[in-house]
Amino acid sequence: EGDGLSSGQTMPSMGEEEEVKFIKQRVSLYADDRPAFGQGTLFLTTHQIIWRNDERLDETVKLHWRSVIVHAISRDTSAFPHPCIYCQVLADDAVREMIANCSQSAPDAKMNGAEEEEEEEEGMEGGEHYH
């Protein structure tokens, strides 16, 4: 079940005919073997998957839903220290830039057991995929 917006929290920018279908708070974003980018809010819309850092609102990752080529719920803590939502994403330069911008100011913290995480893996021809 999803969450609503916290007091004072705003919706992310979206297209005209786009609407939010699900919101989950306290979601950590991971890419590669980097520390978590911090806690944020996950928005699933009719067109995109959006993660926005709760403390640094300018740090937002937006993915068109069609760019997610594989996704699964993973509970295997031998592969990742916490249960997570594993995603492989076909990334373009804009996605790589969003991830790089978030990782530059990510806190130097250990993986902190948030409810849902995503991390990145390189190596797909024509782009990268994330999980």
C-alpha positions in Angstrom: 0.0 0.0 0.0 1.3 3.4 -0.9 1.8 6.5 1.3 0.4 10.0 0.8 2.5 13.2 0.7 4.0 14.5 4.0 2.9 17.9 5.2 4.7 20.5 3.0 5.8 18.0 0.4 5.0 18.8 -3.2 4.4 16.7 -6.3 7.2 16.4 -8.8 6.9 18.1 -12.2 5.1 16.0 -14.7 3.6 16.1 -18.1 0.1 17.5 -18.8 -1.7 14.1 -19.1 0.5 12.4 -16.5 -0.9 11.4 -13.1 0.6 9.9 -9.9 -0.7 6.3 -9.2 1.5 5.4 -6.2 3.7 7.2 -3.6 6.1 5.5 -1.2 8.2 7.5 1.3 11.5 6.6 3.0 12.9 4.9 -0.1 16.7 4.7 -0.5 18.2 4.8 -4.0 21.4 2.8 -4.7 23.5 2.8 -7.9 26.6 0.6 -8.5 28.4 0.0 -5.2 28.0 3.6 -4.1 26.5 4.4 -0.7 22.8 5.3 -0.7 21.9 8.6 -2.2 19.8 9.3 0.9 16.1 8.8 1.7 13.6 10.0 -0.7 10.1 9.6 -2.0 9.2 7.3 -4.9 6.4 8.3 -7.3 5.0 5.9 -9.8 3.1 7.9 -12.5 1.3 6.9 -15.7 4.5 7.7 -17.6 7.5 7.7 -15.2 9.2 6.3 -12.1 10.4 9.3 -10.1 12.7 9.2 -7.0 13.3 12.6 -5.3 15.7 13.1 -2.4 13.8 14.4 0.7 16.6 16.6 1.9 18.0 17.8 -1.4 14.9 18.4 -3.5 17.0 19.2 -6.6 18.2 15.6 -6.6 15.6 13.8 -8.7 15.9 10.7 -10.9 13.2 10.3 -13.5 12.9 7.2 -15.6 10.3 6.5 -18.3 8.5 3.3 -17.4 9.6 1.7 -20.7 13.2 2.1 -19.8 12.8 -0.5 -17.0 13.7 -3.7 -18.8 13.8 -6.0 -15.8 12.3 -5.6 -12.3 11.8 -7.9 -9.3 11.4 -8.0 -5.6 14.6 -9.4 -4.2 14.9 -10.8 -0.7 18.3 -12.5 -1.2 20.5 -10.8 1.3 23.6 -12.6 -0.1 23.3 -10.5 -3.2 22.4 -7.2 -1.5 22.3 -6.5 2.2 18.6 -5.7 2.3 15.4 -6.8 0.6 14.9 -4.4 -2.3 13.2 -3.8 -5.6 15.8 -4.8 -8.2 15.6 -2.9 -11.5 17.6 -3.0 -14.7 17.1 0.2 -16.7 18.2 1.0 -20.2 19.8 4.4 -19.5 20.6 7.3 -21.8 22.9 10.2 -21.2 20.2 12.1 -19.3 19.8 9.2 -16.8 23.5 8.8 -16.3 23.8 12.6 -15.6 20.9 12.4 -13.1 22.6 9.5 -11.3 26.0 11.3 -11.3 24.4 14.5 -10.0 22.8 12.6 -7.1 26.0 10.6 -6.3 28.2 13.8 -6.1 26.4 15.0 -3.0 25.3 11.6 -1.5 26.1 11.2 2.1 29.0 8.9 2.9 26.9 6.4 4.7 26.6 2.7 4.8 23.5 0.9 3.3 20.9 1.7 5.9 18.1 -0.9 5.5 15.4 1.2 3.8 12.3 -0.4 2.7 13.1 -0.3 -1.0 16.4 0.2 -2.8 17.7 0.4 -6.4 21.3 0.1 -7.6 23.0 0.5 -10.9 25.0 -2.0 -13.0 27.0 -1.0 -16.1 27.4 -2.9 -19.3 24.4 -2.8 -21.6 25.1 -1.9 -25.2 23.5 1.4 -26.0 23.2 2.4 -22.4 23.4 1.0 -18.9 21.1 -0.9 -16.7 20.3 -0.3 -13.1 19.1 -2.5 -10.3 
